[in-house]
Structure formats: structure tokens, C-alpha cells
Amino acid sequence: MSARGPRFRLVARADQPAFLQLPWELSLEEWPEELLVHVERGIGRHVVRFVDIGGSYYALKELPPRIAEREYRLLGDLEDEAVPAVEPIGVVSERASADGDELAAVLITRYLVFALPYRLILGRSTLPAPEPSILAALAELLVRLHLAGFFWGDCSLSNALFRRDAGALSAYLVDAETGELHERLSDGQRGHDLGIAEENLAGELLDLSAELGRDVVADPWEFAADVRERYEQLWSELTRDEVFAPGETEPLEARLNRLNDLGFDVEEVELVSDGAQVRLKLHSKVVEPGHHRRRLLRLTGLDAQENQARRLLNDVTAYRAQLVAAGEPPVSDAAAAGRWLSEVFEPAIAAVPPELRGRRDAAEIFHELLEHRWFLSERAGRDVGMKKATASYVDEILRPAQDEKLTRLV
């Protein structure tokens, strides 16, 4: 009689064959060490393990079956809304041990490369970005979730990850098990979510300070209140009504330009006139984040964080101006971006030794390279050029840096 394999049910979006070989008949705590990758993570209520399958990394989290299925669907809905969150891959349920005992379900998500947990960020003596960047990243993540109609219910530093974004940080949701997706959130729902966030953030910071034996921020409660204040300011800018006189177009154009500068687009506007004044209404469902990111992707095919995209687009503009100044005929945005990609961006990334490219993602490397070139040029009193700047950046900045593609435990 042939040996029977493990019993389970796998619902997955991709990579199903690779997951079939994993020991689903064992609880995650019993998985052999040779299968696991040990990485930094936040504190959580559930058992979580990380695996490397064919060079791709995945996070596996044990949950009750109903909660695992629900979180898988919620993460898929957030992905459809283009909200920054981990990518759902599948759910393994109906698991049983070799003795026939029922086991918890497992939610599979793709590991977010180049991501940093808050404990690693605030636990460092030198932060990877200024503290206000963490505040702004959390506030924007909450705004983006609420614009999509998502009530988080457990906003915390442990339930978010941060990626470098041109000298700042971008935040991603990594735990949606307490979330709820609605058509639109009421002010009361938003306020309740913010209240939970304030309490969780302050509590985590107090716990981390006690663990490390030093203050990680000046005042945890002030930190949490600052996140809420930044949220309220951004939410108001994105959704408040604006009143102006009939026939005026400048206020409308100025408002839309401000939203673009913040990295948001508006799909449609509602203008209501009573004859004496015009009221501009912006609804949360038509305010879409990712203005610069989408433009960079359209022009170059590069997928970057929002601030990275803004920085790269500025360099494309400067490169286009250099072409005109050199006497070349004017070209379209797309043509200039294509030349910039092949003549500036790709050669700069190619000049970085392959073994060091995991230190940062390509867009962040290029941003840091531009910053380093500016610093060297200021010190030298002239433009040092990209070749010299790249060599100096690799030796002085990138080589000593920690590899952040996979944030391993040490």
C-alpha cells in the first residue's frame, strides 16, 4: 500500500505546485529549520514563519480557518483598491496531523522585500529616515485605508512595515484580520479607528522603550497624537469642500495642483453653484493616491514608491532641459524619459556591483546616488559627474550598509 500524503485544502492565486511540497501535516512551530528563513518581524499574537521557495519569500501565519479565509479576501480587496498592503497568495485549510488531529489554517502572503519593522527602525542608534517620516507614513497609510472604505480596527506599529522612499518612508499594512471594508466610512468610524491607533502606538512605544532601557521617542503619547494630527490635515486637504466665486477657475486648478503635489489624483469633481458662489466637492472614493508613481510607470516602466517616483521624474525633467540646452531639438515627455532610462538610470544601476544591489531597491539607490553626487559637488565646488559619484557612493555608502532586501535576524 502506498504511503498517504498530508491532508489539506489549498486555495492559492499562484505558485500552487511549489506549496504542495511543504509539510502541512505539521504545525508551523514544528517545521524543520532547513525550510525556514529567519527575518525580523513585529510582535504578533499568532505563529508566523518565513520560507524561501524558488528565490521568492513568503510569510506563513497560523489562524483559525474562518479568520484566515476572511483576511485572505480582505487583503485581495485592498490590492484591488491599490492600498499599500502585503500581497495575499493563498490559504491552506482543512489540515490534519499524522495522527488525524485538526490543525490551524495558514494564510500565505508574499514577503515584502526591502521592508523594515518599526522595532528595527526605532531600535537603531541612527534612523534610516527622520522620525517625522515614520509619523507621516503612518498617517498617510491610515488616510489611504479610509479613502478605500477600510476600517482597520487594530492600527499599530507591529501591524505595519516601512520601506525607504527617497529619504522618507512609506508604510504598508501587514495584518488585516480585524479589518472591515465598507463602501464609505462615516466620521464616527474614522474617529474610532484613530482612537485605537493612538492607544496602540503609544503603548507599543512605551513597551519598546522599557525593553531597550532607553527612550525611543521623546514622548510616546505625543508621537501618537502627532500621527492623528497629520492624518486630520491630510484628510482635510483631500476631501474638504472649497468655495469660490462663479467664473473663477484658479481656485479649482490650485486645489488640484496641491493634490498632485501630495501624490494624489482626482477622478472627478462635483461643482455646485447657487448663483452667488460655487462649492467644490471632492468625495473620498474619487481621490486616488499614486500620481507620480503612475506617471513614472507610464513613461519609463519603472515601479517605485511615490517619493522615489517624484525624485526620478524631477531628474527626467532636468535631463530633458540639458538636452535642449545642448542644442538638441525638443522632444516629448515619453521620448525624454526613454533616453533618460537608457542613458542615465540604467547605466547608474549597472555600475553598482551585483552583490550590493540588495542593499536597497533600484529606485532608492538612484535617489541616494543623486544625493551623494550633490554632496560631493557642493564640497568640490563643481559638478563631479555621475561616474565619480557612483564610485564614491558604492564605497562610502552602499558597501557598509545593511542588506535590507531580506531583513534577517542577527
N, C-alpha and C positions, 0 to 999 in steps of 0.2 A: 504494500500500500504506500502511495507517495505521501510525503510529508505535507501537511496543510500549512499555508501561509497565514499571516496575521489577518484578522478580521477588521475591516474599517470601510468607511464610505468617504470618498474624496470628491469634493466639488472645487474645481480649480479653473482659473482663467487661462493658464499657460503652464508649460513645464510639467505636465502630469506624469510623463514617464519617469522623470528624474525623482519625483517624490515617492514613487511606488517602491523604491528600494530602501526606504527609511524604516526603522524598527517601530512601527506604530503600535505594536503589542506591548511596548514598554512605556511607562510614564516618563515624561521629559527628564525628571530627576535621575532616572536610571540609564539614560542614554550613554553609551561609551564615549570616553574622552576623545577618541580619534575622529569622531563625527563632528565635534563641536569647534566653533571659533569663539574665543573669549574676548568680548568687547565691553567697553564702558556702557552703562545704561543707568537710567534713573531708578529710584526705589519704586517698586510696584507690589501690588497685592498678589500677583499670580506668578507662577513659574514660567520663566522665559528662557529660551535657548536660541543660539545662533548657529547656522550651518552654512557651509560653502558647497554649492552644487554647480559644478562646471564653471567655476570662476565667478558665479553670482552669489550674493549673500542674502540670506533670508532670516527673518525673526519668527520664531515659533512661540506661541503663547497658549498655555492651557486655560480653558474656560469651560463653564457649563455649556452644553450643546446649544441651548436656545440663545444664550448671550453671544456665543461665538458666531452663530449664523447671523444674528442681528448686527453685530459690529462689522462683519464682512459686507453686508448690504449697505450699511451706513457709509463705510469708507468708499464703497463704489459710487454712492450718490455724491459724496463730496468730490470725488475725482471728476465726475461729470460736471460739477459746478466749478471746476478748476480751482478748488480750495487747496492750499498747501497742506498736504497730509501724506502719510505713508501710503504706499500703493498696496491694495489688497490683492492677494494672489489666490488664496483658497481656504477651505475649511475641511478638516478631517474629523469626522464624527463616527458614531457607532463603533468606537474602538473597544476592543476587549483584550485582556491579558491572556497569556498562555493557559492560565487556569480558568479562563472564562469570566473573570471579574470585569465589570464595566469601567472604562477609563474616561477621563475628561476629553472633551473635544479640543482641537488645536487650530487656532487661527494662524494662517501663514501670511506674512506681509514681506515686501521687499525691503531689505536693509537700506536705509537712507545713507548713501555714501557721502563722505565729507561733512557728516553731521556731528555736532558736539552736544553732549548733555550738559545741563546747567551746572552740575557738580564739578565737571571738568573745567568749565569756563570760570566760575567764581572761585574755584579752589586753586587756581593758578596765581602765582605772585604777579605775573604780567598777563593782563586780559588780552584775548585775541581781538577785541574791539572795545571801544569805550563803553562804560556802564550804560549811558543813555541809549546805546544801540540795543541792549537787551530789553530795556523798557519799551522802546519804540517798536521792536519786533513783536513783543507780546501783545501790545496794544493793536498793532495792525492785524495780527492773526485773529484776535477777537473780533475786530471790525469785519474782516473778510468772512469769518464764520457767520456772523449775524446778518451780513448782507445776503448771504445764501439761505437765510432762514434756519440756521443750525443753532440750537441751544446746547451748549457743551455740557453743562451740569457738573463738571469737575475740572475746570481750568486750573492747571498747576504747572510748576516748572518741571516736575517729573513727567508730565504728560505731553511735553513739547521737546523738540530738538531744534538746534540752531545751526545754520550754515553761514559761512562767511559770504558777505555780499558787498564787494568793493569797499572794504574798510568798515562796513557796518555788519549787521546780522539780519538774517531772515529766519522766521520761526515756522515750524511745521508741527501739526497735530499728530501724535502717535498713539493716542488712546481715545476711542470714541464710544466705549461701552455704555457710558451714562448719557450719551447724546440723544437728541431728538431733532428730526428735520421737519420743519413746518413751511408752509407757503410763505409766511412772513412772521417775524417776531414782533410781539407787542412791546411797548416801552417797559411794561412790568416784567416781561420775560427777560429783556435785555438787562434791566436793573438787577434782577435776581441773579443772573449769570455773573454779572460784575461783582456782586457782593460775595458770591462763592469764591471768585477769583482772588479778591483782596485777602480773604481769610486764608486761603490755601497758600498764596505766595508768601505772605508774612510768616506763616507757620513753618514752611519749608526753609526759609532763610534763617529763622531762629534755630531750627534743628541743625542746619549745616554749620552755623557759627559755633554751636555747642560741640559738634563733632570735631571741628578743626581747632577749637580753642582760640579762635580769633573772630573778629567781625568780618563778614564777607561783604556787607554793605553798611553804610553809616547808620541807617535806621530801617529795619525791615518793613515797618508799617508805613513809613513814608515812601519806600520803594513801591509797595503795593498801591498806595494812593496815587502815586505818580503814573503808574500804568493806567489806572482808571481815568485820570485827568487827560492823558494823551489820547486814550480811546474816545472820550467825550469830544475833544477838539476835532479829531479826525472824522468822527461820525457826523458832527455838525457840518463840517466843510463839505462832506459828501452828500448830505441829504436835506439840509435846511432849505426852506423857501427863501427866495430873494425877490424884492420888489423894486421896480424901476418904471420910469415914465414911458408912455407909449411912443413908439418911434425910435427909442434908444436901442442900439444893438451892442454898444460897448460893454455894458454890464454882463450880458449873456456871454459874449466872447471871452471876457476876462475870467468869468467863473469857469468856463470850460477849459481855458488855458491853465488855470490853477489846478484843476483836477488832473489834467495831463501831467503837470509838473510833479504832482503827488504820485503819479503812476497809475491813474485810473482813466477809463473811458466811460462815456455815457452813450448808451444805445439810442435813447430818445429823450426828449424833454417835453414837459407839459407847460404851456403858456396860457394863463387865464387873464383876460382883460375885462375890466368893468367900465372902460372908457376913460377913467381917470388915472389908472395905473395898471401895470402888467405884473403878474405874480409868476415867477419861475418855480416850478415844482420838479424835484428830482426824486424818483422813487428808488428804494434800495435795490429792487430787482433789476434795474436797468443801469446801475453803476457797476462797471466791470473793471477789476484790477488787472494789471499787466500791460499797460500801454507801451512802455519802452521794450519790454520783453517780446511782445508780439511784433513790434516794428523791426527789431533786430533779427528775429527769426525769419520774418518775411524777406528782409534784404540780404541776409547772409546765410541763413540756415543754422545759425548758432543758437542754442538754447541756453539761456543764462538767467541768473537771478535779476530782479528788477533794477537794483542799483548798478550791478555789473553791466546790464544792457544799456543803461543810461550813459555810463562811462565809455563803453565801447562805441556807442553812437556818436558821442562827442568827438572821439578820435577819428571816426569816419568823416565827420564834418570838417575837422582840421585837415585831414589828408586831402579831402576834395578841394579845400581852399589852397593847399600847397600846389596842387596840380594846376589850378587856374593861375596862381602867382608865377609858376614856372613857364607860363605861356601856352599851356595846352588848352584846347577848346573845351568849353563847359560840357559836362556830362550829366546824365540823370543820376538820381539818388541810387538807383539799383546798380548802375554801371560803376559809380564811385565805390559803392560797398563791395562789389565783386573784385575790383582791383585792390582795395584795402585788404580784403580777406587773403588774397593770394600773394600780395607784395609786402604786407606788414604783419598781420596777425599770425598766419601760418608759419612764416619763417621764424618769428619770435618764439613760438611754442616749440618748433622743431629744434631750435638752438638749446633748449633745456634738455639735459641728459635724461634718457628714458627712465632711469631708476629713480629720478627725483620728481617725476610728474605726478606721483601720488601724494606729494606733499599738499597740493592744492588742486582744485579743478582748473581747467584751462583758462576760463574767463577771469578767475581770481588771480592766477599767475600773471596774466597780461595786465590787469589793473595794478598789481604790485610792481610790475616791471615799469609801467609808466610813472608810478610814484617814485621809484628808485631813480629813474632817469632824470626826473625833475630835481630830486635832491642833489644828485651828482652834478647836474648842470648849474644849479644855484651855487654850489660850493666852488665850482671851477670858473664861474662867470661866463660860461659859454655852453652851447649845446654839445654834450659829449657823444651824442649819437646812440643809436639802438644797439649796435654791436658791443661797444664798451659797456653800456649799461647792463646788457644781458649777462655778460661775463661776470661783472661785479655782483649783480643780483643773485646769480646762481651760487657764487662762493660765499657771499656775506649774509644772505637772507634765506635762500631756499635750502641749501645744504644742511645748515644747523637746525632747520625747522622740523617739528614732529610730523610724521606721516599721518594725515587726517582722513585719508580715504576710508580706512577702517580703524576706528578709534579703539585700539586694543587695551586690555588691562595690562598693567605693568606691576 
